[in-house]
């Protein structure tokens, strides 16, 4: 589920350079909706997006300050479900009758 509790993830894109210390990708860009104030934002750097050493990242809503740490496993799960990086794109692909390819 893209719903993390405090945020709803729309898009997650990993950074090109992988953190070799981690089994999870470093998060480059996240587009999410804050479920407290319903602000939709993109974050690629602090304070909106803070990568956690070892995997995962913390999201902070710039509008209301809501904050949640999200595990690397959850981001990896999201990217596995939505290989295009986007929930919306995956839905469109499903509507078009094609299964998203994990190689794309
Ligand atoms: Zn908010």
Backbone and ligand atoms as CSV (ligand in chain L), in Angstrom:
chain,resi,resn,atom,element,x,y,z
A,1,UNK,N,N,0.843,-1.209,0.000
A,1,UNK,CA,C,0.000,0.000,0.000
A,1,UNK,C,C,0.868,1.246,0.000
A,2,UNK,N,N,0.529,2.191,-0.861
A,2,UNK,CA,C,1.292,3.448,-0.855
A,2,UNK,C,C,0.966,4.322,0.361
A,3,UNK,N,N,-0.067,3.948,1.120
A,3,UNK,CA,C,-0.421,4.723,2.298
A,3,UNK,C,C,0.498,4.318,3.449
A,4,UNK,N,N,1.320,5.267,3.908
A,4,UNK,CA,C,2.298,4.938,4.941
A,4,UNK,C,C,1.783,5.255,6.332
A,5,UNK,N,N,0.604,5.829,6.432
A,5,UNK,CA,C,0.069,6.234,7.721
A,5,UNK,C,C,-0.114,7.730,7.764
A,6,UNK,N,N,0.998,8.470,7.583
A,6,UNK,CA,C,0.911,9.927,7.591
A,6,UNK,C,C,1.008,10.510,6.189
A,7,UNK,N,N,1.486,9.695,5.254
A,7,UNK,CA,C,1.654,10.173,3.876
A,7,UNK,C,C,1.112,9.128,2.911
A,8,UNK,N,N,0.720,9.623,1.748
A,8,UNK,CA,C,0.339,8.727,0.657
A,8,UNK,C,C,1.364,8.919,-0.444
A,9,UNK,N,N,2.064,7.860,-0.788
A,9,UNK,CA,C,3.128,7.965,-1.779
A,9,UNK,C,C,2.552,7.901,-3.186
A,10,UNK,N,N,2.906,8.870,-4.002
A,10,UNK,CA,C,2.518,8.851,-5.416
A,10,UNK,C,C,3.667,8.366,-6.290
A,11,UNK,N,N,4.841,8.878,-6.010
A,11,UNK,CA,C,5.997,8.501,-6.826
A,11,UNK,C,C,7.222,8.374,-5.931
A,12,UNK,N,N,8.018,7.385,-6.250
A,12,UNK,CA,C,9.289,7.213,-5.568
A,12,UNK,C,C,10.343,6.914,-6.622
A,13,UNK,N,N,11.383,7.700,-6.650
A,13,UNK,CA,C,12.465,7.455,-7.609
A,13,UNK,C,C,13.773,7.325,-6.847
A,14,UNK,N,N,14.503,6.256,-7.126
A,14,UNK,CA,C,15.792,6.087,-6.444
A,14,UNK,C,C,16.856,6.990,-7.041
A,15,UNK,N,N,17.848,7.292,-6.237
A,15,UNK,CA,C,19.016,7.999,-6.758
A,15,UNK,C,C,19.798,7.061,-7.650
A,16,UNK,N,N,20.507,7.654,-8.611
A,16,UNK,CA,C,21.277,6.813,-9.526
A,16,UNK,C,C,22.361,6.048,-8.787
A,17,UNK,N,N,23.023,6.753,-7.905
A,17,UNK,CA,C,24.119,6.112,-7.177
A,17,UNK,C,C,23.558,5.343,-5.990
A,18,UNK,N,N,23.793,4.045,-6.002
A,18,UNK,CA,C,23.293,3.227,-4.903
A,18,UNK,C,C,24.256,3.300,-3.720
A,19,UNK,N,N,23.668,3.266,-2.558
A,19,UNK,CA,C,24.457,3.210,-1.342
A,19,UNK,C,C,24.916,1.768,-1.141
A,20,UNK,N,N,26.190,1.536,-1.282
A,20,UNK,CA,C,26.671,0.154,-1.233
A,20,UNK,C,C,26.608,-0.429,0.168
A,21,UNK,N,N,26.452,0.437,1.141
A,21,UNK,CA,C,26.337,-0.057,2.507
A,21,UNK,C,C,24.932,-0.570,2.790
A,22,UNK,N,N,24.029,-0.300,1.861
A,22,UNK,CA,C,22.639,-0.603,2.132
A,22,UNK,C,C,22.087,-1.582,1.120
A,23,UNK,N,N,21.166,-2.397,1.559
A,23,UNK,CA,C,20.486,-3.286,0.612
A,23,UNK,C,C,19.338,-2.569,-0.066
A,24,UNK,N,N,19.045,-1.378,0.382
A,24,UNK,CA,C,17.937,-0.617,-0.185
A,24,UNK,C,C,18.462,0.575,-0.966
A,25,UNK,N,N,17.726,0.979,-2.013
A,25,UNK,CA,C,18.176,2.143,-2.779
A,25,UNK,C,C,18.044,3.426,-1.973
A,26,UNK,N,N,18.965,4.351,-2.251
A,26,UNK,CA,C,18.847,5.692,-1.689
A,26,UNK,C,C,17.722,6.405,-2.433
A,27,UNK,N,N,16.853,7.065,-1.709
A,27,UNK,CA,C,15.705,7.706,-2.329
A,27,UNK,C,C,16.121,9.058,-2.903
A,28,UNK,N,N,15.803,9.251,-4.179
A,28,UNK,CA,C,16.167,10.502,-4.847
A,28,UNK,C,C,15.053,11.514,-4.818
A,29,UNK,N,N,13.860,11.094,-5.194
A,29,UNK,CA,C,12.714,11.993,-5.244
A,29,UNK,C,C,11.470,11.253,-4.754
A,30,UNK,N,N,10.696,11.922,-3.960
A,30,UNK,CA,C,9.412,11.375,-3.526
A,30,UNK,C,C,8.334,12.417,-3.797
A,31,UNK,N,N,7.230,11.949,-4.381
A,31,UNK,CA,C,6.052,12.810,-4.473
A,31,UNK,C,C,4.983,12.165,-3.604
A,32,UNK,N,N,4.476,12.921,-2.676
A,32,UNK,CA,C,3.559,12.350,-1.698
A,32,UNK,C,C,2.518,13.368,-1.277
A,33,UNK,N,N,1.431,12.836,-0.726
A,33,UNK,CA,C,0.402,13.702,-0.158
A,33,UNK,C,C,0.428,13.532,1.345
A,34,UNK,N,N,0.441,14.667,2.047
A,34,UNK,CA,C,0.345,14.644,3.502
A,34,UNK,C,C,-1.107,14.364,3.869
A,35,UNK,N,N,-1.314,13.333,4.679
A,35,UNK,CA,C,-2.687,12.963,5.010
A,35,UNK,C,C,-3.253,13.828,6.132
A,36,UNK,N,N,-2.412,14.677,6.726
A,36,UNK,CA,C,-2.910,15.598,7.747
A,36,UNK,C,C,-3.514,16.851,7.122
A,37,UNK,N,N,-2.781,17.455,6.167
A,37,UNK,CA,C,-3.255,18.718,5.594
A,37,UNK,C,C,-3.520,18.599,4.094
A,38,UNK,N,N,-3.277,17.409,3.528
A,38,UNK,CA,C,-3.546,17.112,2.122
A,38,UNK,C,C,-2.741,17.975,1.162
A,39,UNK,N,N,-1.596,18.430,1.622
A,39,UNK,CA,C,-0.667,19.115,0.734
A,39,UNK,C,C,0.077,18.051,-0.081
A,40,UNK,N,N,0.132,18.247,-1.391
A,40,UNK,CA,C,0.886,17.334,-2.252
A,40,UNK,C,C,2.214,17.996,-2.580
A,41,UNK,N,N,3.287,17.289,-2.333
A,41,UNK,CA,C,4.599,17.902,-2.516
A,41,UNK,C,C,5.582,16.902,-3.101
A,42,UNK,N,N,6.588,17.460,-3.745
A,42,UNK,CA,C,7.719,16.664,-4.199
A,42,UNK,C,C,8.920,17.059,-3.360
A,43,UNK,N,N,9.674,16.094,-2.935
A,43,UNK,CA,C,10.850,16.384,-2.127
A,43,UNK,C,C,12.023,15.574,-2.647
A,44,UNK,N,N,13.146,16.249,-2.804
A,44,UNK,CA,C,14.352,15.553,-3.236
A,44,UNK,C,C,15.493,15.799,-2.259
A,45,UNK,N,N,15.241,16.606,-1.247
A,45,UNK,CA,C,16.306,16.968,-0.324
A,45,UNK,C,C,15.678,17.391,0.994
A,46,UNK,N,N,16.522,17.621,1.972
A,46,UNK,CA,C,16.019,18.078,3.254
A,46,UNK,C,C,15.438,19.477,3.093
A,47,UNK,N,N,14.435,19.856,3.872
A,47,UNK,CA,C,13.883,19.078,4.979
A,47,UNK,C,C,12.771,18.107,4.572
A,48,UNK,N,N,12.309,18.177,3.316
A,48,UNK,CA,C,11.193,17.328,2.924
A,48,UNK,C,C,11.552,15.852,2.915
A,49,UNK,N,N,12.763,15.567,2.457
A,49,UNK,CA,C,13.205,14.180,2.325
A,49,UNK,C,C,14.566,14.022,2.985
A,50,UNK,N,N,14.642,13.152,3.952
A,50,UNK,CA,C,15.901,12.873,4.624
A,50,UNK,C,C,16.186,11.385,4.546
A,51,UNK,N,N,17.204,11.019,3.775
A,51,UNK,CA,C,17.553,9.608,3.714
A,51,UNK,C,C,18.156,9.150,5.033
A,52,UNK,N,N,17.811,7.948,5.424
A,52,UNK,CA,C,18.307,7.376,6.665
A,52,UNK,C,C,19.426,6.402,6.315
A,53,UNK,N,N,20.612,6.565,6.912
A,53,UNK,CA,C,21.702,5.637,6.618
A,53,UNK,C,C,21.272,4.194,6.884
A,54,UNK,N,N,21.531,3.316,5.914
A,54,UNK,CA,C,21.149,1.924,6.091
A,54,UNK,C,C,19.826,1.592,5.429
A,55,UNK,N,N,19.116,2.605,4.958
A,55,UNK,CA,C,17.871,2.343,4.233
A,55,UNK,C,C,16.699,3.109,4.803
A,56,UNK,N,N,15.818,3.506,3.905
A,56,UNK,CA,C,14.638,4.245,4.329
A,56,UNK,C,C,14.882,5.738,4.317
A,57,UNK,N,N,13.824,6.484,4.561
A,57,UNK,CA,C,13.912,7.933,4.560
A,57,UNK,C,C,12.781,8.498,5.391
A,58,UNK,N,N,13.006,9.705,5.878
A,58,UNK,CA,C,11.965,10.402,6.624
A,58,UNK,C,C,11.370,11.474,5.736
A,59,UNK,N,N,10.039,11.524,5.690
A,59,UNK,CA,C,9.340,12.573,4.964
A,59,UNK,C,C,8.842,13.605,5.957
A,60,UNK,N,N,8.944,14.877,5.568
A,60,UNK,CA,C,8.425,15.950,6.408
A,60,UNK,C,C,7.556,16.857,5.553
A,61,UNK,N,N,6.336,17.093,5.996
A,61,UNK,CA,C,5.443,18.013,5.301
A,61,UNK,C,C,5.876,19.431,5.599
A,62,UNK,N,N,6.158,20.186,4.534
A,62,UNK,CA,C,6.651,21.544,4.736
A,62,UNK,C,C,5.533,22.457,5.198
A,63,UNK,N,N,4.295,22.034,5.033
A,63,UNK,CA,C,3.165,22.896,5.357
A,63,UNK,C,C,2.764,22.759,6.828
A,64,UNK,N,N,2.582,21.524,7.285
A,64,UNK,CA,C,2.093,21.340,8.655
A,64,UNK,C,C,3.120,20.680,9.569
A,65,UNK,N,N,4.269,20.264,8.999
A,65,UNK,CA,C,5.318,19.712,9.844
A,65,UNK,C,C,5.145,18.253,10.194
A,66,UNK,N,N,4.123,17.620,9.643
A,66,UNK,CA,C,3.939,16.191,9.898
A,66,UNK,C,C,5.157,15.423,9.391
A,67,UNK,N,N,5.600,14.448,10.168
A,67,UNK,CA,C,6.851,13.772,9.831
A,67,UNK,C,C,6.713,12.284,10.078
A,68,UNK,N,N,7.281,11.501,9.175
A,68,UNK,CA,C,7.257,10.048,9.374
A,68,UNK,C,C,8.488,9.424,8.752
A,69,UNK,N,N,9.089,8.516,9.469
A,69,UNK,CA,C,10.181,7.723,8.923
A,69,UNK,C,C,9.588,6.503,8.235
A,70,UNK,N,N,10.026,6.269,7.006
A,70,UNK,CA,C,9.502,5.164,6.210
A,70,UNK,C,C,10.653,4.217,5.913
A,71,UNK,N,N,10.421,2.951,6.128
A,71,UNK,CA,C,11.515,1.980,6.037
A,71,UNK,C,C,11.952,1.747,4.593
A,72,UNK,N,N,13.203,1.342,4.462
A,72,UNK,CA,C,13.718,0.992,3.146
A,72,UNK,C,C,12.934,-0.142,2.521
A,73,UNK,N,N,12.451,-1.060,3.354
A,73,UNK,CA,C,11.661,-2.185,2.842
A,73,UNK,C,C,10.375,-1.685,2.199
A,74,UNK,N,N,9.768,-0.656,2.788
A,74,UNK,CA,C,8.516,-0.151,2.232
A,74,UNK,C,C,8.765,0.557,0.901
A,75,UNK,N,N,9.864,1.338,0.849
A,75,UNK,CA,C,10.191,1.980,-0.423
A,75,UNK,C,C,10.499,0.931,-1.495
A,76,UNK,N,N,11.236,-0.099,-1.095
A,76,UNK,CA,C,11.582,-1.151,-2.060
A,76,UNK,C,C,10.314,-1.849,-2.548
A,77,UNK,N,N,9.381,-2.057,-1.621
A,77,UNK,CA,C,8.109,-2.687,-1.977
A,77,UNK,C,C,7.334,-1.811,-2.955
A,78,UNK,N,N,7.332,-0.493,-2.690
A,78,UNK,CA,C,6.631,0.437,-3.572
A,78,UNK,C,C,7.235,0.384,-4.966
A,79,UNK,N,N,8.563,0.414,-5.044
A,79,UNK,CA,C,9.218,0.437,-6.355
A,79,UNK,C,C,9.020,-0.889,-7.094
A,80,UNK,N,N,8.855,-1.969,-6.313
A,80,UNK,CA,C,8.607,-3.260,-6.937
A,80,UNK,C,C,7.191,-3.308,-7.517
A,81,UNK,N,N,6.231,-2.759,-6.771
A,81,UNK,CA,C,4.843,-2.758,-7.246
A,81,UNK,C,C,4.633,-1.797,-8.400
A,82,UNK,N,N,5.370,-0.685,-8.341
A,82,UNK,CA,C,5.191,0.365,-9.347
A,82,UNK,C,C,6.537,0.630,-9.995
A,83,UNK,N,N,6.949,-0.258,-10.903
A,83,UNK,CA,C,8.292,-0.143,-11.482
A,83,UNK,C,C,8.493,1.146,-12.263
A,84,UNK,N,N,7.407,1.762,-12.682
A,84,UNK,CA,C,7.552,3.030,-13.376
A,84,UNK,C,C,7.844,4.146,-12.391
A,85,UNK,N,N,7.744,3.849,-11.095
A,85,UNK,CA,C,7.990,4.864,-10.089
A,85,UNK,C,C,6.736,5.622,-9.725
A,86,UNK,N,N,5.647,5.268,-10.377
A,86,UNK,CA,C,4.436,6.051,-10.166
A,86,UNK,C,C,3.218,5.149,-10.020
A,87,UNK,N,N,2.495,5.372,-8.959
A,87,UNK,CA,C,1.235,4.668,-8.737
A,87,UNK,C,C,0.273,4.930,-9.899
A,88,UNK,N,N,0.152,6.198,-10.280
A,88,UNK,CA,C,-0.784,6.581,-11.335
A,88,UNK,C,C,-0.416,5.921,-12.664
A,89,UNK,N,N,0.865,5.918,-12.984
A,89,UNK,CA,C,1.302,5.315,-14.242
A,89,UNK,C,C,1.029,3.817,-14.247
A,90,UNK,N,N,1.205,3.179,-13.090
A,90,UNK,CA,C,0.939,1.741,-13.007
A,90,UNK,C,C,-0.546,1.466,-13.237
A,91,UNK,N,N,-1.385,2.337,-12.695
A,91,UNK,CA,C,-2.827,2.163,-12.896
A,91,UNK,C,C,-3.194,2.341,-14.364
A,92,UNK,N,N,-2.595,3.338,-14.994
A,92,UNK,CA,C,-2.867,3.571,-16.413
A,92,UNK,C,C,-2.415,2.371,-17.230
A,93,UNK,N,N,-1.261,1.830,-16.868
A,93,UNK,CA,C,-0.760,0.659,-17.571
A,93,UNK,C,C,-1.723,-0.503,-17.409
A,94,UNK,N,N,-2.256,-0.659,-16.185
A,94,UNK,CA,C,-3.196,-1.740,-15.927
A,94,UNK,C,C,-4.476,-1.537,-16.744
A,95,UNK,N,N,-4.922,-0.291,-16.836
A,95,UNK,CA,C,-6.126,0.012,-17.596
A,95,UNK,C,C,-5.930,-0.290,-19.079
A,96,UNK,N,N,-4.703,-0.089,-19.535
A,96,UNK,CA,C,-4.405,-0.332,-20.948
A,96,UNK,C,C,-4.269,-1.822,-21.233
A,97,UNK,N,N,-4.372,-2.647,-20.179
A,97,UNK,CA,C,-4.335,-4.089,-20.372
A,97,UNK,C,C,-2.939,-4.666,-20.421
A,98,UNK,N,N,-1.992,-3.857,-20.029
A,98,UNK,CA,C,-0.624,-4.347,-20.005
A,98,UNK,C,C,-0.146,-4.440,-18.575
A,99,UNK,N,N,0.630,-5.453,-18.295
A,99,UNK,CA,C,1.228,-5.558,-16.971
A,99,UNK,C,C,2.527,-4.763,-16.978
A,100,UNK,N,N,2.760,-4.018,-15.909
A,100,UNK,CA,C,4.022,-3.289,-15.850
A,100,UNK,C,C,5.193,-4.267,-15.855
A,101,UNK,N,N,6.158,-3.973,-16.685
A,101,UNK,CA,C,7.318,-4.853,-16.757
A,101,UNK,C,C,8.333,-4.469,-15.712
A,102,UNK,N,N,8.829,-5.426,-14.952
A,102,UNK,CA,C,9.827,-5.088,-13.937
A,102,UNK,C,C,11.148,-4.625,-14.522
A,103,UNK,N,N,11.334,-4.853,-15.817
A,103,UNK,CA,C,12.594,-4.445,-16.413
A,103,UNK,C,C,12.568,-3.009,-16.888
A,104,UNK,N,N,11.396,-2.402,-16.897
A,104,UNK,CA,C,11.306,-1.028,-17.386
A,104,UNK,C,C,11.702,-0.030,-16.323
L,1,ZN,ZN,ZN,0.878,18.416,6.106
